[in-house]
Amino acid sequence: MSEHPAPEHHPTSRRRLRACHECDWVMALPPLQPGQQACCIRCGGVLAKRNALPVQRCLALAISASIALIAAISFPFIRFSVRGIGNQIEVTQTATEMLAQHQPIVALMVLMAVFVLPALYLMAAVWVQISLLLPHRLPWSRTIARMLGHITPWMMADVFIVGTMVSLIKIAGLAEVSLGVSFWAFIAYALLLLATTLSLDSDWLWFSLSGGEPSAPEGIHTGATAASQNLAGCHTCGLIGRLDERGHGTCERCGEKLHARKPRSLQYSWALLLTAAVLYIPANLYPIMYTTSLGSSDPNTIIGGVIYLASHGSWPVAIVIFVASVLVPIGKMLALAWLCLVAPRAPGMRSSTRTRLYRLTEFIGRWSMVDVFVVAILTALIRAGALMSVSPGPAALAFACVVILTMVAAMCFDPRLLWDEVSSAKIKGSDASIYDNQGRTP
């Protein structure tokens, strides 16, 4: 059992101040019990959550997920056979076969999103949680803890599972398919990885790593924005820090860079969105894969694949592909473009609604990788020469780049811009408090 108490019960604890990452409103965190979370009173964003036995829970899940990953890459994944000719693959061949098919960038994306980054995340989680259980912190614990939050959005093992299911449905009527031990181990790995990310209590983690929480800057007002007080909240550990005259600073606790607003947020978002929009054209015009059957090769576009599945009665799969590969990328680009347009003129224009739209676009963007994973799985699995085979088309790279670019565009966009000019409570009002340099109300 860890001897580190939760922040609310530490002998020197105090009401800790936080600035919402989405609307910049300064609040004091209330005491939290296990299973509770604190949300922003202005926009509803989650500020902190509390888990029971955070070290033990996260450590157990991370170790279990690591064991499942080792099993998933050590045994056969899927086997198919048609007319006496078959092929059996391991799950890592979904990346290596794309490399053999002269798609190194797509192969790297699959390898990083499904295997490398999740493995790094699990090792980092184990390292940090063990560090908390020891009397003295392991080296680089804070640096590794910072890395956890940056890796999380790029882990796509759960999306890969959906891509696997779609691939199996596509070939179920053409060949005999059998599932290996690795298939079930990979499902366990994806679920345990998701549970590990959800079990990580970052607020408690940083409080324990630092042996407490540094005092807030003197004279902070709650019920006002941090930027109006020349302050910024750290996106990694949550601590509020003072900014210099240029609006920049460094977090005292974790060392992360602080900014009043993300530098050139709208410019970066527009540039990435326009690039994604240009690449989306060849992603739909060119074939995403070629299917060879009895010596005849047929190109398949994204829309063509949806039509093929629908015409053969696989309506649920057709709908999944259509939503993930057509509606989601288009909807995300349009939503982000609209947010970039209204951000400079947001006063009184339903900022809370637009913030919810931003959360939705940030959440759904990664699921568009389903089609890329389907191509990678089918390319590795169906290798029966002229009888039946699948190879990636030029649209695979273009579409993968569209997904990555829209994800980065969403990360570059600063949702606090939607709230900057919205009328707020006055600092010297009944709903605001002033904290001294020890974090106490006068």
N, C-alpha and C positions, 0 to 999 in steps of 0.2 A: 504494500500500500504506500502510496506517495504521502510524504509528510507535509507537502506544500498545501496550505489552505487556499480556498478560493479567495479572490480579491476582496469580496465583501466581508470576509471574516478574518482578514489579516489584522494583527494588533495595531498597525499604524495605518489602516485603511481610511479612506475618506470618500466622499462623493466625487467620483471621477468624471472629468469633463470630456466630451467628445464633440467633434464637428462632423455632421453627416456628410458622407462622401458624395451624395447626390444632390443635396440642396444647400449645404454649407451651414446649416442651422446649428448653433452651439447649445448643447444640453448637458445635464448631469445624469450619469447612468444611475438607475435605481438598483437596490440590492436584488440579485437574481437567484432563484432556486433552480436546482437541476430540472431541465426540461423547459425552462422559461427563456424568453428572448426579449431584448429591449429594441423597440422600433422608434424611428423618428416621428415626432408628433406633427411634423410639417409635411413630409412626403411619404411616410410609411416605410422607408428603407430600414433594413435590419442593421442595428449598431453593434449588438453583441448578443451572444447566446450562451447558455450555460448547460454543460453536460455532466451527468453523474460519472465519477471516476474517469476524468478525461484522459489521464495518462494511460491507465490500464486498458481502457476501451480502445483508444487509438492504436496503442502498441499491439494489442492482440489482433486487431483487424488488419493492421499493416503486415504483420508476420504471416497471418493466414493468407492474405492476398499474394504475398511473395512466394509462398509455397505453391499456391495454385498456379501462378505464372510459370514457375519452374516446371510443373507438371504439364502445363499447356504447350510449352515449347519442346518437351522431351518425348512426346508420344504422337502417333498419327492423328491428324485432324479430321480429314474427310477422305473417303474413297468413292470413286464412281467407276462404273463399267458399262459398256455398250457393245453388244455383239461380240462378246468375248474379249474385248480390248478395254483395259482399265488403267486407272492412275490413282495413286495415293499420295497425299501431300501432308507436310507439316505446316503448322500455321505460319511460321516465319517465311515459308516459300511464297506467300502472297506479296512479300516485298522483294525477295530475291528474284522471282520470276519477272517482275516488272522491270528490274534492272537488266535482266537478260533480253527483254523485249525493247531495249533502248529507250526506257522511260526512267532515267535515274532520279529526276526530281520527284516524280510521283512515288517511286520506290522509297525515297528518303522520307517523304511525308507519311507514308504508311508505317514505315519502320519507327519513326519518331513518335507519332501520335498513339500507336497501339502498343509498342513495346518499350522503347528507350525512355521516353519521358515518364511513363507510369512507373517503370523500374526505379528511376532516379527519385521520383516522389516517394515511393515506398521506403527506399533506403534512407532518404532524408527524414521521413517521419519516424522511423525506428531510431535513428541516431539522436534526434531531438528528444524523443520521449525517454529514451534510456538516460540521456544527459540530465533530465529532470529528476530521475530516480536516484542519481548518484549524489554524494555529498558535495562534489565539485563538478562544475560544468565541463563537458567534453570540449575540446578545441573546435572553433568555427561554428559553435552551436547557433549563434545569432545570425551569421551569414547563411547557414543552411536553412534556418527558420524563415528568413526572408525569401529564400528560393521557393518555398512551398506555394506561396500565393501566386507567384509568377508562372509556375508550371501548370497549375490546376486547369485553366481554360483550354489547354492544348491536349489534354488526355482524352482519347476518344475510343476507349475499349468498348463502352456501351453502344456507341454508334456502329462499331465493327460487328457487334452481335446482330444488330438489325440488318446490316449488309449481308451477313452470312445467311440469315433466314430468307431474305429476298433471293439470294443466289440459289439456295436449295429449292425454293418454289419454282424458280425459272427452269431448272434442269430436272425436276422430279418426273416430268412426263416424257423426258427424252432418254434417260439413262437410269440405271439402278444406283442408288446412293446409300452408303452406310457411314455412320458417324463413329469416329474413334474416341478413345479416352480423352484426347486433347480437347475435343469439342466441349465435353461436359466440364473439364477442368477450366477451360477458357470462360465459360459462362460463370462459374464460381469466382474466377479471378475478377471479371468485370463487375460483378455484384459486390464483392468484398472491397474492390478499389473504390467504388461509389460510396460504400458505407464508411470507408476510411476517411474520405474527404468530408463527409457529413459529420463525422465524429470529432474532427479537429476543432478544438475550442481555442481560436487564435487569441481572444482577449485574455483568457486564463493562461495560455501558453506564454505570452509576452510578459505578463505580470510575474510569473514564476521564474522565467529565464533571467529577469532583471532583479529578482529579489524584492519586488515592489514596483511602485510607479513614481517617476520623478514628479515633483511639484509642478503644477500648472503655472504658466507665466502670470505675473501679477496683474490684477485688475481686469480679469476676463469677465465679460457680461454674458450671461445666458439669455436666451430669447432674442438673439441677434445673430447675424452671420459672422463667420470667422474672418472673412476677407475685410469686412468693415472695421475690424479691430487689428488688422495687419497680422493675422494669424492664419494657420492652415492645419488641418488634421492629416495625420500620416495615414496613407492608404494601406500600409502594411500592418502596423501595430496599433493604430488609432490615436496615439498620443498627439495632443495639440502643441504646436511649436510656434515660436515667434519668427517672423519673416524680416528680411532686410529691406532696405529702401527700394530695391528692384523687384520685390515680391518673391524672393527665393530664400530657401533655408535648408537645414539638415535636421532630421529627426534626432533628438537627444538620446532616444532609447535604442532604435534599430539602425540608425545611420542612413535611412532612405531619404532621397531628395524631396523637399517640400516646395510646392508652388501654389500661389494664390489661385491660379487657374493653369491647366495644362498648356504649356507653350505652343502657340500656333495650332491649337486644337482644330479649329474649323478648316484651316488651310490643309492640314494633313488629311483630315477626313474627306474633304472634297477631292483631293488628288487621288486618294486610294479608291474612292467610289467611282470616279471617272475611269480610272484604269480597269476596275472590275467590270464596269458597264461595257467598255470596249472589248474585253476578253470574253464577255458573256455571249457576244455574237458568234464568234467561231466555235464556242463551246456548244452551241445549239445547231449550227449549220454543218459542222464536220462530224463524222462518225465518232462515237465515244468508244466503240469496240467493233471488231470484225468477227463474224461467226462463220466458220467453215464447216460445211456438212456435205459429205459425199463428193468432195472436190470442188464444191461451189461455195464461193465466199460472198457473204452478204454484209454490207455495212449497216450499223445500227446507231441511229442518233438517239438522244435522250427522249424526244417526243415519239420517235418511232418505237422505242422500247415500251413506252407507256401504252401506245396503241396496240402493239403486239400482245401485251399482257391482257389488256382489256378484251381484245377480240377472242382470246383463248379462255375467257372466263375467270381469269385471275384478277377480279376487280379490286379486292383489298390491297394486293401488292401494287397494282397499277396506281391506285390512289396514293399509297405511301410514296412511290417514286415521283409521282406528279407533284405532290405537296413538297417533298424534300428537295427535289431537283429543279422545279419550275416556280412554284408559288413562293417558297421561302426565299430563294435568292432575289427574285424580283421584288417581293414585298419588303425584304430587308433593305435593298438599295433605295427603294422609294421612301421608306420610312426614315432612313438616315438622311437622305437628301432633304426631306421635308424638315427634319429636326435642325439640320444645318441652316436652312433658310429662315426658320422662325426663331432660332436662338438669339440673334441680335435684336429682335423685335418681340421678345416674349412677354412684356409686362401685361398682366391681367389676361393672358391667353391660355388659361387652363394648364398651368405648369405641372400640376400633379398628374394630369392625364398624359401629358407628353413624357413625363418621367416614367410612367408605367409602360408606355410604348417603347421607350429606350430599353428598359429591363427586358421586355419581350424580345426585341431584336437582338440583344446581346445573348440571350439564352438560346434562341433557336438556330443561330447561325451555323453552329458546328454540325447540326444534323444533316446539312446538305452534303456532307462527305459520304453519305450512304452510297450514292451512285459510284463514287470513286472506289470505295471498298468492294462493291459488287464486281466492278471490272477487275480489280486485283485478285479477288477470289476465283472468279471464273477463268481468268488467264492462267492462274497456277494449276487449277484443277482439271480443266478440260484440255488435255494434250494428247489427242489420239490421231495425230497426223491429218491426212486428207479425209478420214472418216468423220472426225468431229474435233474441232479445236476453236479456241477463242484467243484473240490477240487485241491489245489495246489500240485505240485510234487516237488521232491527234487531239480530239476534243477532251480526252481525259486530263491532259496537262492543263489546258485552258480552264476547264471547269474546276479543277483542284485549286488553281490560282485564284479564281473568282471567290471560292469559299474562304481561302486564307486572307485575301485582301479585304473582304467585307468584315471578317472578324477583327482584323487590325484596325479598320476604320471605326468600328464600334468602340474599340478600346481607346482610340485616340480622341473620340468625341468626349467632351467634358459636360456631363448633365447639369453641373452647377450653373452653366451659362443660361439654362432655361429659367433660372430663379433670380438672376442678378438684379433685375430691375423691378421684381415684384414687391409691392409694398409690404413691409414687415412691421412687427411690433417695435415700438421705439425702445431704445436701450434703457432709458430712464422711465420705464413704465412699471405697472404693477406686476407684470409677468416676467420681469427680468431681475436677475440677482447679480451682485458683484462678488467675486471670490478674491481673497487676498493671496499672497504668494505661498501660503500653506494650504490652500484649497478649502478654507473655512469661510462661511458666510459671516459678515461682520455683525 
